[in-house]
Amino acid sequence: MAQVTAGMVKDLREKTGAGMMDCKKALAETDGDMQKAIDYLREKGIAKAAKKSGRIAAEGAVTAFVSDDGKLGALVEVNCETDFTANNENFRALAKKVTEHVAKNNFADIDALGASKIEGDKTVADLVTEATATIGEKISVRRFVKYATDGIITSYIHMGGKIGVLVELSGGSHELGKDVAMQIAAANPSAIDRNSVDAAELEHEKEILRKQALEEGKPEKIVEKMVEGRINKFYKEVCLVEQIFVKDNEKTVKDILKDVKVLNFTRYQLGEGIEKKQEDFAAEVAAQLKQ
């Protein structure tokens, strides 16, 4: 059995809002598996769904570029080590240059982007290396997405690059696109509509709801009907078009879209999925004293 540490309990509490002892028990019951512990707490009705992104643990910026005619757009995440560097003019200039480069070209992956020429004979990788040497921190281009459309592309950057959104609509206006992008930034949907919900995510949610109903003592013969009823709430949380519009809670996103369709969207949250190294300064000092 894996050892349950105070750090693991703290992390689970932050992800679920459950009590310390409940978190400790959940981790013990699931052999220290964080995702299984989250599911355990939800099944017991102790915790709400945890955000997939987890804790934000990297610095840098999410940047966007959209062409003047709204037909090309790109979203890029560039990482660095400290928030101080994230606000450095040279770092920001690099992120902006790379994002425009992505929008105006086609790259299969990060490696292809890094190998591409951007300034004379210099590649994107060369610019990143130079910036690393100049600024004195490790810098990396982590991910990117590009859209090209006959409709309209809009972007939204929140909190100076902590969250970035790129949206492709079938038509409409820049103002509508901005409202949809802000909605995605605030409400973090995982799908456009019910048809685009990931099948594994849907089945996982149904299984959680089944176990919740059984924990409540409901007869098995009515559990499935209960699950189908409760899954509608899940759809309203994860499906963009079914969410309550953040600027007018009397409307859904579908209401403001009218005949316009959301074709694609990407939402990057800075550092999601990256775990920062946890510094134990007491242990570091003790180790140095032993040398």
Buried (B, 14 or more C-beta within 10 A) or exposed (E): EEEBEEEBBEBBBEBBEBEEEBBBBBBBBBEBBBEBBBBBBBBBEBBEBBEEBBBBBBBBBBBBBBBEEBBBBBBBBBBBBEEEBBBBEEBBEBBBBBBBBBBEBEBEEBEEBBEBEBEEEEBBBBBBBBBBEEBEBEBBBBBBBBBEBEBBBBBBBBEEBBBBBBBBBBEBEEEBBBBBBBBBBBBBBBBBBBEBBEEEBBEBBBEBBBBBBBEEEBEEEEBEEBBEEBBEEBBEBBBBBBBBBBEEEEEBBBEBBEEBBBBBBBBBBBBBEBEEEEEEEEEEEEEEEEE
